[in-house]
Amino acid sequence: MAFCGLSLPSSNQHHPHFLIVQNLSSAPSSLPPKTPRPPLSSSSVSAITITTSSSSLSSSSYSNVKCSERLPVGADRRIFNLSIVGLLLSIDEPFIKFLFFSKALASQVLELDRYTDSKEGFTLLVPSSWIKVDKAGATVLFEDSNKKANNVGVVVSPTRISSLGEFGTPQFVADKLIQAERRKESTKEAEVISVSERAGHAGLQVYEFEYKVDSTRGGLKRVFSAAFVTSKKLYLLNITHSDGLENPLDMERRMILEQVLHSFDVVPST
């Protein structure tokens, strides 16, 4: 179903939940004493160690990285020592303690691989346990091995425009995306959560969106999307994950998905 240059697979097709963009050419360790508690010093956190190894990108290639920060193209692996956990146990503020533990747990357990398609000219991080599958309409698609409804997909389409700005503002594009989503027969409800813009490699204009969908096919889902235009091609990333009431999207998994979202970029020319 097409809407203002945005096209989606019909509800009766077995396509993954990502957008197909077409016809844009027609658009314009011990605990410290509790009393008194001395202030933290740089020596208190000296237990953190970071190890980095690097490897070069190749066509449709992978390299391992740990999800610990927003990683630029070319970064490979960062492994964090979690011996700081003992120190965090002494922090009284529950929220701060929870925040530190969440980030530490994500770094320890969840790993991302960098996938680069040199032919199409894009790169991104993907969960290492997700499986690459072939699907009609997708340039590349990765599915959660435990739940196929959770996926990361990229579509690359030709276009006559030179930048996303020629098509519209981030909010304008988000409105069109959500309108197209609501027109699907399987959609019961769709709502935009956030809209943003960032600079990619060499100042490339990148739009990012987050929205939630309640569908008869898969129930409640959270969708993260990113798009950019370069070399007369439109690149669209869609990350879909279940977000039901009984099994909501947790903070650690959300951090991973946002890491994937922010990693989507053009491959630097050599």
C-alpha positions as CSV (number, residue, x, y, z in Angstrom):
1,M,0.0,0.0,0.0
2,A,1.6,3.3,-1.1
3,F,1.2,6.6,0.6
4,C,3.0,9.7,-0.4
5,G,5.9,7.7,-1.8
6,L,6.0,5.3,1.1
7,S,5.0,1.7,0.2
8,L,4.3,-1.2,2.6
9,P,3.8,-4.9,2.0
10,S,0.1,-5.8,2.2
11,S,-1.1,-7.6,5.4
12,N,-1.6,-10.9,3.7
13,Q,2.0,-11.2,2.6
14,H,4.6,-13.0,4.6
15,H,7.1,-10.1,4.7
16,P,8.9,-8.9,7.8
17,H,7.8,-5.8,9.4
18,F,9.9,-3.2,7.7
19,L,9.1,-0.4,5.2
20,I,9.7,-0.5,1.5
21,V,10.2,2.9,0.1
22,Q,9.4,3.5,-3.5
23,N,8.6,6.3,-6.0
24,L,10.3,9.0,-4.1
25,S,11.1,10.6,-7.5
26,S,7.5,11.8,-7.5
27,A,7.9,13.6,-4.2
28,P,9.7,16.9,-3.8
29,S,36.0,-5.8,46.4
30,S,34.6,-5.1,49.7
31,L,32.0,-2.6,50.7
32,P,33.1,0.8,52.2
33,P,31.9,1.7,55.7
34,K,28.4,3.1,55.7
35,T,29.2,5.8,58.3
36,P,30.9,8.0,57.2
37,R,31.1,7.2,53.5
38,P,34.2,8.8,51.8
39,P,33.7,10.3,48.4
40,L,34.5,8.2,45.4
41,S,37.9,8.8,43.9
42,S,39.5,7.8,40.6
43,S,41.2,4.9,42.3
44,S,37.8,3.5,43.3
45,V,37.0,2.7,39.7
46,S,40.4,1.6,38.6
47,A,39.1,-2.0,38.3
48,I,37.5,-1.2,34.9
49,T,39.6,-2.5,32.1
50,I,39.0,-2.1,28.4
51,T,40.5,-4.3,25.7
52,T,40.1,-3.4,22.1
53,S,41.0,-5.3,18.9
54,S,40.3,-4.1,15.4
55,S,39.7,-5.6,12.0
56,S,39.0,-4.1,8.6
57,L,35.5,-3.9,7.1
58,S,34.9,-6.1,4.0
59,S,31.9,-6.6,1.6
60,S,28.9,-8.0,3.5
61,S,31.2,-8.7,6.5
62,Y,31.0,-9.0,10.2
63,S,33.1,-8.0,13.2
64,N,32.4,-8.4,16.9
65,V,31.8,-5.5,19.3
66,K,30.4,-5.3,22.8
67,C,27.4,-3.0,23.3
68,S,28.9,-0.5,25.8
69,E,28.7,2.8,24.0
70,R,27.6,4.2,20.6
71,L,30.3,2.8,18.3
72,P,31.6,4.5,15.2
73,V,32.3,2.6,12.0
74,G,35.5,0.5,12.4
75,A,35.3,-0.2,16.1
76,D,35.3,-3.8,16.9
77,R,35.2,-5.1,20.5
78,R,35.2,-3.6,23.9
79,I,35.0,-5.9,26.9
80,F,34.2,-4.4,30.3
81,N,35.4,-5.8,33.6
82,L,32.4,-5.9,36.0
83,S,34.4,-5.9,39.2
84,I,33.0,-2.4,39.8
85,V,29.7,-4.1,40.8
86,G,30.9,-4.4,44.4
87,L,31.4,-0.7,44.6
88,L,28.0,0.1,43.2
89,L,26.4,-2.0,45.9
90,S,27.3,0.8,48.4
91,I,25.3,3.4,46.5
92,D,22.1,4.2,48.4
93,E,20.2,5.8,45.5
94,P,18.1,3.0,43.9
95,F,17.8,4.6,40.5
96,I,21.5,5.3,40.1
97,K,22.3,1.8,41.2
98,F,19.7,0.3,38.8
99,L,21.1,2.5,35.9
100,F,24.7,1.3,36.5
101,F,23.7,-2.3,36.8
102,S,21.6,-2.2,33.6
103,K,24.5,-0.8,31.6
104,A,26.9,-3.3,33.1
105,L,24.6,-6.2,32.5
106,A,24.1,-5.2,28.8
107,S,27.8,-5.0,28.3
108,Q,28.4,-8.4,29.9
109,V,25.6,-10.4,28.2
110,L,24.6,-8.8,24.9
111,E,26.9,-8.7,22.0
112,L,26.6,-7.0,18.6
113,D,28.3,-7.7,15.3
114,R,29.0,-5.1,12.7
115,Y,27.5,-5.9,9.3
116,T,28.8,-4.0,6.3
117,D,27.4,-4.2,2.8
118,S,30.1,-2.6,0.6
119,K,28.2,-3.2,-2.6
120,E,25.1,-1.2,-1.4
121,G,27.2,1.1,0.7
122,F,25.8,0.8,4.3
123,T,26.9,-0.5,7.6
124,L,25.2,-1.2,11.0
125,L,25.4,-3.3,14.2
126,V,23.2,-6.4,14.6
127,P,22.7,-8.7,17.5
128,S,25.2,-11.5,17.1
129,S,22.7,-14.3,17.9
130,W,20.2,-13.1,15.3
131,I,20.2,-15.0,12.0
132,K,20.5,-13.6,8.5
133,V,17.6,-14.7,6.3
134,D,16.4,-14.1,2.8
135,K,13.1,-12.3,2.3
136,A,11.6,-10.7,-0.8
137,G,11.8,-7.0,-0.7
138,A,14.6,-6.8,1.8
139,T,18.2,-5.9,1.0
140,V,19.2,-7.7,4.2
141,L,17.2,-9.1,7.1
142,F,18.2,-10.5,10.5
143,E,15.7,-12.4,12.8
144,D,15.8,-13.2,16.5
145,S,16.5,-16.9,16.7
146,N,14.0,-17.2,19.5
147,K,11.3,-15.1,18.0
148,K,11.2,-14.3,14.3
149,A,8.8,-11.3,14.8
150,N,11.9,-9.5,16.3
151,N,14.0,-8.4,13.4
152,V,16.3,-5.9,11.8
153,G,15.8,-5.1,8.2
154,V,17.3,-2.8,5.6
155,V,15.8,-1.7,2.3
156,V,17.8,0.2,-0.3
157,S,15.9,1.8,-3.2
158,P,16.8,4.2,-6.0
159,T,15.5,7.8,-5.8
160,R,15.9,11.0,-7.7
161,I,16.3,13.2,-4.6
162,S,19.7,14.0,-3.2
163,S,18.8,14.3,0.5
164,L,16.0,13.6,2.9
165,G,15.5,17.3,3.4
166,E,14.1,17.5,-0.2
167,F,11.4,15.0,0.8
168,G,10.4,16.7,4.1
169,T,11.2,17.4,7.7
170,P,11.7,14.5,10.2
171,Q,8.2,15.2,11.6
172,F,6.7,15.2,8.1
173,V,8.3,11.9,7.3
174,A,7.2,10.4,10.6
175,D,3.6,11.5,10.0
176,K,3.6,9.7,6.6
177,L,5.1,6.6,8.1
178,I,2.5,6.4,10.8
179,Q,-0.3,7.1,8.3
180,A,0.9,4.3,6.1
181,E,1.1,2.0,9.1
182,R,-2.5,2.8,10.1
183,R,-3.8,2.0,6.7
184,K,-2.6,-1.6,7.0
185,E,-5.6,-4.0,7.6
186,S,-3.7,-5.7,10.4
187,T,-3.0,-2.4,12.4
188,K,-5.3,-1.7,15.3
189,E,-3.3,1.3,16.6
190,A,-0.1,3.2,15.8
191,E,1.5,6.0,17.7
192,V,4.7,8.0,17.1
193,I,6.9,8.1,20.2
194,S,9.9,10.2,19.1
195,V,11.4,11.9,16.1
196,S,15.0,13.1,15.7
197,E,17.7,13.9,13.3
198,R,21.5,13.2,13.5
199,A,24.6,13.6,11.4
200,G,26.1,10.5,9.9
201,H,29.4,10.1,8.2
202,A,30.7,13.3,6.6
203,G,27.6,15.2,7.9
204,L,25.1,12.9,6.2
205,Q,21.5,13.8,7.1
206,V,19.9,10.9,9.0
207,Y,16.3,10.8,10.3
208,E,15.4,8.5,13.3
209,F,11.9,7.5,14.5
210,E,10.4,5.4,17.2
211,Y,6.8,4.3,17.3
212,K,4.6,1.6,18.7
213,V,2.1,-0.5,16.8
214,D,-0.7,-2.8,18.0
215,S,-1.4,-5.3,15.3
216,T,-3.5,-8.4,14.8
217,R,-0.3,-9.9,13.5
218,G,2.1,-10.1,16.4
219,G,0.3,-7.9,19.0
220,L,2.1,-4.9,20.5
221,K,5.4,-4.0,18.9
222,R,8.0,-1.3,19.2
223,V,9.6,0.0,16.0
224,F,12.8,2.0,15.6
225,S,13.5,3.4,12.1
226,A,16.4,5.3,10.5
227,A,16.6,6.7,7.0
228,F,19.1,8.6,4.8
229,V,19.7,9.4,1.2
230,T,23.0,9.3,-0.6
231,S,24.2,8.7,-4.2
232,K,20.6,8.8,-5.4
233,K,19.7,5.9,-3.1
234,L,17.3,5.8,-0.2
235,Y,18.4,3.7,2.8
236,L,15.8,2.6,5.3
237,L,16.4,0.6,8.5
238,N,13.6,-0.9,10.5
239,I,14.0,-2.6,13.9
240,T,10.9,-4.4,15.2
241,H,10.6,-5.9,18.6
242,S,7.7,-7.3,20.6
243,D,6.6,-5.0,23.5
244,G,3.5,-6.7,25.0
245,L,2.0,-6.1,28.4
246,E,3.0,-9.5,29.7
247,N,6.5,-9.3,28.2
248,P,7.5,-5.6,27.7
249,L,10.7,-4.4,26.1
250,D,13.2,-4.2,29.0
251,M,15.9,-1.6,29.4
252,E,18.8,-3.8,28.5
253,R,17.2,-4.9,25.2
254,R,16.1,-1.4,24.4
255,M,19.7,-0.2,24.8
256,I,20.8,-2.8,22.3
257,L,18.1,-1.7,19.8
258,E,19.0,1.9,20.1
259,Q,22.7,1.0,19.6
260,V,21.7,-0.7,16.3
261,L,19.6,2.3,15.3
262,H,22.4,4.9,15.9
263,S,25.0,2.7,14.1
264,F,23.2,2.8,10.8
265,D,25.3,4.8,8.4
266,V,26.8,5.0,4.9
267,V,30.1,3.2,4.3
268,P,33.0,5.8,4.2
269,S,34.4,6.0,0.7
270,T,38.1,4.9,0.5
